[in-house]
Amino acid sequence: MAHREPQSINRRDFLAATGVTAFGFTVMSAKTARTYAANSKIKFGLIGCGGRGVWIANLFNQHGGFEVFACSDYFQERIDGCGQKFNIPQERRFPNLGGYKGLLACGVEAVAVESPPYFHPIQAAAAVTAGKHTYVAKPIAVDVPGCKTIHESGKKATEKKLAFLIDFQTRADPFYIEALKRVHEGALGDFAFGESTYHAGIPWGGHMEALKNDPNNPETQLRAWGMSIELSGDIITEQNIHTLDVMNWIMREPPLYATGSGARTVRPVGACYDHFTCLYQYANDVGITFSSRQFEGHGTQPEGIRNRMFGNKGVLETEYGGQVLIRGENFYRGGKSPGIYQDGAIANIAAFHKNITEGNYANDTVQPSVQSNQITILGRTAAYQKRRVTWNELLRDTTRMEPDFTGLKA
């Protein structure tokens, strides 16, 4: 968001105003620690009542093991819409930036963090501190310190016997799971090089119109968070993380360094780039090229979220919602999952419920999700600064993205 006088509220001020510390630790309540009876429903709170948030809450509701108990969002009409849909009484609908604090204190036992990505580390840390099982949307953070906060929250959740799950649909898809298992068992032989792409139109058309018509309104800017680098992390983190997570899943280890470029060439408003190109260099002379765009492709194909990995025995090909297969000596026919967007979320919600009710607190989605998020930031940093950025350099980065919350209700 553009800076406006008076003095903007930074992350530290926001944390202080809402009573949260990034690494707070409290003793879990006896109620949260209880064993869930097979026929009892877990009281569920939704943090972030936009379109994706209400959609996720509906899937939690349809699962049958959760009661949609409370909701929070900055905007009153969003929490009222969510409240009406799930029959949430007015006293458990919490508005404003700090509304999630009231939600965490109202008796919920589990939460889903579906707010703009900037808030994910703050709100997930608060949830774990409050003793709540926590389900977090991707991306988990917009900067390296935020990634470290999520990593720490995942560790603390395990220590406190809480479930903490990051929602990546591809990692719950059976074709992806089987293909990657075979790749890791040697189906491709020695890796040679790879490709990672995310080519699509702009998903923020309404946001662009709102910003053009009312660019200086802080609430308009919050609604149009996908146009804000500070709130979204730019398209390479907020959207392209899907393909870069698959790249990370294939490689399992981080790249040595990245180089990159990008710009806002087509998009008329906002600060985020509308395209990126990067080279991620791995050990053993394995390079993976990455490109993304968010503007009209004029019919060019292929589009979508795709990965290819070439080896001396075969090639892995994946497409989000499309064909997943291995060509070559160790052929795997795989298949298509056209419903992956919803089916993956349903599978993750089921896994989250199972982890809670069966007491599985390994929280093994955290580490790879943190690494994938950091990989997006590595590419973004290389593109912004037009230079090679090493992985070790990135991990030392203490730069925080700081939105301007001036004029918004705390």
Secondary structure, DSSP 8 states (H G I E B T S, - for coil): ----SS----HHHHHHHHT--TT------HHHHS---TT--EEEEEE--SHHHHHHHHHHHHHSSEEEEEEE-SSHHHHHHHHHHHT--GGGEE-STTHHHHHHTTT-SEEEE-S-GGGHHHHHHHHHHTT-EEEEES---SSHHHHHHHHHHHHHHHHTT--EEEE-SGGG-HHHHHHHHHHHTTTT-SEEEEEEEEEE--S-HHHHHHHHHSTT-HHHHHHTGGG-HHHH--HHHHTTHHHHHHHHHHH-S--SEEEEEEE-SS--SSSS-SEEEEEEEETTTEEEEEEEEES--TT-S--EEEEEEEESSEEEEEETTSEEEEEETT-EEEEE-TTHHHHHHHHHHHHHHHHHHHT----TTHHHHHHHHHHHHHHHHHHHHTS-EEHHHHHT---------TTS--
